[in-house]
């Protein structure tokens, strides 16, 4: 009997202890559940890269904008030819002028009775088809200097530094109008920091100093002379004249239409002789045509003559000066000629590097 009472007392004593144990057990389970949830949440967190975009109007944010852009290559061959001088331009073909006629039209626009700018600059916009040999490939953006027969004030400060050895070459470069001419002593001044290459826009070199000039390759980077950019050669006088008075131009593909390229360049002023302006345009178009890809079809698609402050733009026919379509036989002859011209320079460069 006493044992039964003792067991009952023990049960009575244990009852609150069991409740506390149960509570403790439940709190541990809850704590473990929270811990697992936190770990899962941490795993779900992924770094999101924020892409910077331009300004978007408030009424267009958080919306997928699908803009249908018009083709920049203008083809109006399907339109009818105007029969008189009074017509709505958008419904008819662009009139094609000769260079002489276009210059005369711009001169009339800049007459003292109108804009009164007789010496206004004459600019040319050249549209290109940048499609390469394959459909998915495009011609890279390029920058060149076109040699022209008739000089004009291009409004640019062009300083030319020439590296060469020999008294005859130094004299030839100075007579051609180089800003600074020198040899090994000039290279030493640049490496020591006494002379800055950044003060000069163009660097020209003769192959006879190429071995010593390699020390400045790291400083010059893209300015380092090479035959492809026509800054390395034996004819220093011709190269200096080209870079001092030539037409600097660059072709850039459109951001949204990769097969469309545009070149804007100045070819002279309206007070120059019309024949001289035409010659400059001819030499510019021929220089651009050297970058033509090896494919069928047009490379130069349209040429417009402009003269600010007038907004008038007149279309001219470029195929009077350059071939409209690519000719395989002509391209092959030109390729062999340029290869023969580049061989001596490459041989000289290899000898100097050795």
VOGU-3710 file (C-alpha; in Angstrom, 3 decimals, decimal comma):
1> xxxxxxxxxx> 0,000/0,000/0,000  2,793/2,324/0,893  4,487/1,572/-2,445  1,301/2,509/-4,319  1,095/5,810/-2,476  4,737/6,520/-3,180  4,246/5,919/-6,899  1,178/8,202/-6,940  3,156/10,935/-5,196  5,924/10,538/-7,765
11> xxxxxxxxxx> 3,416/10,900/-10,614  1,972/13,996/-8,978  5,446/15,421/-8,626  6,413/14,593/-12,236  3,346/16,158/-13,937  4,580/19,793/-14,097  8,038/18,550/-15,112  6,590/16,758/-18,156  4,713/19,885/-19,239  7,883/21,923/-19,017
21> xxxxxxxxxx> 9,754/19,237/-20,984  7,043/19,213/-23,630  7,225/23,002/-23,932  10,993/22,874/-24,158  10,780/20,213/-26,875  8,330/22,289/-28,928  10,444/25,440/-28,685  13,482/23,509/-29,942  11,470/22,273/-32,944  10,307/25,803/-33,760
31> xxxxxxxxxx> 13,871/27,084/-33,478  15,107/24,381/-35,844  12,364/25,197/-38,353  13,284/28,875/-38,359  16,943/28,007/-38,829  16,185/25,849/-41,881  13,971/28,561/-43,377  16,719/31,126/-43,014  19,258/28,883/-44,715  16,901/28,283/-47,618
41> xxxxxxxxxx> 16,261/32,010/-47,934  20,003/32,696/-48,021  20,464/30,125/-50,778  17,691/31,701/-52,827  19,376/35,100/-52,735  21,208/35,650/-56,037  23,154/38,767/-57,001  21,212/40,674/-59,628  23,321/42,737/-62,015  21,708/46,086/-62,673
51> xxxxxxxxxx> 22,116/47,114/-66,310  22,392/50,834/-66,857  20,131/52,128/-69,588  19,435/55,558/-70,947  16,585/57,762/-69,875  13,160/56,171/-70,485  10,030/58,364/-70,357  7,653/57,580/-67,508  4,884/56,418/-69,819  7,176/53,852/-71,451
61> xxxxxxxxxx> 8,790/52,288/-68,388  8,296/48,601/-67,574  7,041/48,004/-71,115  8,566/46,023/-73,924  9,211/48,527/-76,690  9,414/46,988/-80,154  10,363/49,826/-82,474  10,170/49,125/-86,197  12,959/51,175/-87,721  12,915/52,219/-91,355
71> xxxxxxxxxx> 15,632/50,986/-93,694  18,259/53,735/-94,058  19,225/52,604/-97,553  17,083/54,836/-99,754  15,841/53,092/-102,899  13,575/55,307/-104,959  14,037/53,446/-108,263  10,392/52,311/-108,146  9,128/55,912/-108,084  8,252/57,839/-111,215
81> xxxxxxxxxx> 10,469/60,493/-112,778  9,132/64,075/-112,479  7,997/65,584/-115,769  8,265/69,256/-114,769  9,814/71,504/-112,084  6,781/71,573/-109,775  6,064/68,330/-107,890  5,809/66,831/-104,398  9,245/65,386/-103,665  8,182/62,360/-101,632
91> xxxxxxxxxx> 6,254/60,855/-104,566  9,052/61,136/-107,147  12,672/60,128/-107,582  15,489/62,295/-106,295  16,926/64,372/-109,147  20,550/63,461/-109,910  22,889/66,397/-110,605  26,374/66,523/-111,994  28,984/67,889/-109,577  29,234/71,127/-111,544
101> xxxxxxxxxx> 25,458/71,663/-111,436  25,254/70,886/-107,709  28,051/73,368/-106,919  26,323/76,045/-108,991  23,043/75,438/-107,124  24,774/75,837/-103,771  26,488/79,025/-104,956  23,117/80,492/-105,879  21,770/79,590/-102,427  24,752/81,294/-100,724
111> xxxxxxxxxx> 24,487/84,430/-102,875  24,673/87,779/-100,986  20,943/88,201/-101,585  20,239/84,945/-99,647  22,614/83,354/-97,086  25,502/85,661/-98,055  28,233/83,069/-97,333  30,259/82,885/-100,577  33,096/80,907/-98,949  30,846/78,339/-97,220
121> xxxxxxxxxx> 32,301/74,816/-96,797  31,234/72,123/-99,251  30,557/68,830/-97,461  29,813/65,433/-98,909  27,731/62,667/-97,285  28,601/59,224/-98,651  26,314/56,323/-97,769  27,820/52,823/-97,846  26,527/49,266/-97,912  28,709/47,710/-95,177
131> xxxxxxxxxx> 27,676/44,137/-96,041  30,779/41,919/-96,236  31,390/38,713/-98,224  28,994/36,747/-95,986  25,451/37,790/-95,102  26,163/37,699/-91,360  29,418/39,691/-91,652  29,939/43,430/-92,001  32,843/45,694/-92,901  34,620/47,054/-89,830
141> xxxxxxxxxx> 34,592/50,779/-89,131  37,610/52,411/-90,745  39,430/55,734/-90,694  41,632/56,902/-93,554  43,338/59,894/-95,114  42,596/60,595/-98,783  45,177/62,432/-100,830  43,683/65,255/-102,911  45,185/67,330/-105,726  43,907/70,736/-104,554
151> xxxxxxxxxx> 44,533/71,993/-101,008  42,081/73,999/-98,928  41,797/75,193/-95,340  40,392/72,167/-93,495  40,381/73,997/-90,150  42,406/71,313/-88,321  45,720/71,570/-86,493  47,817/68,726/-87,926  51,289/68,283/-86,466  53,456/65,608/-88,082
161> xxxxxxxxxx> 56,562/64,041/-86,532  58,917/62,138/-88,847  61,530/59,535/-87,861  64,323/58,884/-90,353  68,066/58,541/-90,839  70,224/60,166/-93,465  70,677/63,800/-94,447  68,758/63,484/-97,734  65,675/61,999/-96,057  65,729/64,610/-93,273
171> xxxxxxxxxx> 65,986/67,427/-95,829  63,147/65,944/-97,910  60,879/65,707/-94,863  61,570/69,284/-93,770  60,918/70,657/-97,250  57,615/68,760/-97,407  56,413/70,584/-94,278  56,914/68,176/-91,356  56,579/69,730/-87,895  59,546/67,824/-86,428
181> xxxxxxxxxx> 62,138/65,571/-88,064  64,779/63,477/-86,336  66,410/60,122/-85,801  67,879/58,263/-82,834  68,287/61,460/-80,774  64,554/62,131/-81,172  63,738/58,641/-79,883  65,942/59,249/-76,819  64,145/62,539/-76,081  60,764/60,763/-76,164
191> xxxxxxxxxx> 61,879/57,858/-73,954  63,349/60,298/-71,400  60,106/62,309/-71,326  61,522/65,554/-72,736  59,225/65,300/-75,770  55,549/64,268/-75,749  54,115/62,199/-78,604  50,611/63,378/-77,687  51,468/66,813/-79,128  51,588/65,318/-82,631
201> xxxxxxxxxx> 48,581/63,955/-84,489  50,484/61,837/-87,041  53,685/59,785/-86,882  55,554/58,934/-90,097  58,725/56,854/-90,379  61,250/55,672/-92,952  62,075/51,919/-92,954  65,776/52,677/-92,271  65,008/53,600/-88,625  62,463/50,899/-87,883
211> xxxxxxxxxx> 64,836/48,831/-85,689  65,400/51,753/-83,267  61,750/52,830/-83,436  60,545/49,523/-81,971  61,465/50,894/-78,514  58,531/53,357/-78,813  55,928/50,778/-79,848  54,392/50,723/-76,372  54,066/54,521/-76,268  52,727/54,914/-79,798
221> xxxxxxxxxx> 50,287/51,978/-79,759  47,963/52,557/-82,740  50,079/55,464/-84,015  53,029/53,165/-84,660  53,946/53,483/-88,376  52,963/50,611/-90,666  52,473/50,151/-94,422  48,737/49,468/-94,068  48,016/52,920/-92,656  50,498/54,380/-95,181
231> xxxxxxxxxx> 52,635/55,931/-92,425  55,715/53,788/-93,193  57,478/54,132/-96,536  60,380/55,506/-98,493  58,512/58,388/-100,156  58,431/60,729/-97,149  57,524/63,860/-99,115  54,360/62,349/-100,591  53,247/60,926/-97,232  53,759/64,248/-95,422
241> xxxxxxxxxx> 51,790/66,166/-98,053  48,995/63,597/-97,844  48,639/63,813/-94,064  49,031/67,591/-93,886  46,595/68,580/-96,646  44,528/65,436/-97,322  40,920/64,728/-96,376  40,548/62,851/-93,103  37,392/60,744/-92,993  35,913/57,846/-91,039
251> xxxxxxxxxx> 33,186/55,328/-91,866  30,955/54,123/-89,031  28,170/51,545/-89,067  24,744/52,512/-87,804  23,922/51,332/-84,273  20,662/49,651/-85,263  21,381/48,797/-88,924  24,791/47,168/-89,304  24,781/47,164/-93,115  24,479/50,961/-93,298
261> xxxxxxxxxx> 27,578/53,155/-93,063  28,007/56,907/-93,397  30,986/59,133/-94,217  30,852/62,903/-93,798  33,824/64,877/-95,112  34,720/68,361/-96,329  36,052/68,611/-99,885  36,608/72,360/-100,142  34,827/75,713/-100,130  32,340/77,231/-102,574
271> xxxxxxxxxx> 34,741/80,004/-103,628  37,129/77,407/-105,105  37,066/76,538/-108,787  34,323/74,016/-109,605  36,742/71,728/-111,459  39,074/71,616/-108,438  36,183/70,671/-106,163  35,164/67,937/-108,573  38,729/66,564/-108,596  38,772/66,451/-104,790
281> xxxxxxxxxx> 35,467/64,553/-104,750  36,797/62,141/-107,368  39,963/61,354/-105,368  37,929/60,922/-102,177  35,510/58,459/-103,801  38,373/56,479/-105,330  40,085/56,225/-101,938  36,866/55,004/-100,296  36,398/52,443/-103,071  39,689/50,768/-102,064
291> xxxxxxxxxx> 37,881/49,500/-98,927  35,211/47,745/-100,988  34,475/44,143/-99,874  34,820/41,252/-102,322  31,148/40,739/-103,081  28,651/41,572/-105,777  26,505/44,680/-105,582  27,097/48,295/-104,705  29,431/49,565/-101,997  28,811/53,311/-102,382
301> xxxxxxxxxx> 25,027/53,603/-102,512  24,349/57,352/-102,433  26,311/60,625/-102,392  24,849/63,960/-101,275  26,451/67,402/-101,524  25,693/69,841/-98,680  26,809/73,334/-97,817  25,856/74,785/-94,418  24,099/76,918/-93,291  21,744/75,787/-96,073
311> xxxxxxxxxx> 19,797/72,568/-95,385  19,646/71,756/-99,103  21,189/68,413/-100,102  21,781/67,522/-103,731  22,315/64,000/-105,017  25,179/63,346/-107,449  26,163/60,271/-109,445  29,295/58,643/-107,900  29,579/55,981/-110,587  31,109/58,510/-112,967
321> xxxxxxxxxx> 34,295/58,250/-110,867  34,177/54,717/-109,386  32,733/51,417/-110,717  29,194/50,697/-109,579  29,640/46,926/-109,235  32,607/44,847/-108,068  34,819/43,561/-110,867  36,765/40,383/-110,049  39,429/40,856/-112,743  40,165/44,469/-111,728
331> xxxxxxxxxx> 40,316/43,526/-108,045  42,790/40,729/-108,793  45,135/43,076/-110,676  44,964/45,670/-107,875  45,646/43,004/-105,233  48,777/41,817/-107,059  50,014/45,413/-107,478  49,571/46,285/-103,790  51,236/43,001/-102,783  54,310/43,877/-104,867
341> xxxxxxxxxx> 54,423/47,363/-103,314  54,169/46,042/-99,734  56,823/43,322/-100,147  59,892/45,660/-99,905  58,516/47,374/-96,783  57,734/44,032/-95,099  61,199/42,712/-96,005  62,802/45,824/-94,546  60,727/45,481/-91,364  61,771/41,836/-90,958
351> xxxx> 65,458/42,720/-91,406  65,285/45,548/-88,870  63,530/43,350/-86,284  66,228/40,676/-86,651
//
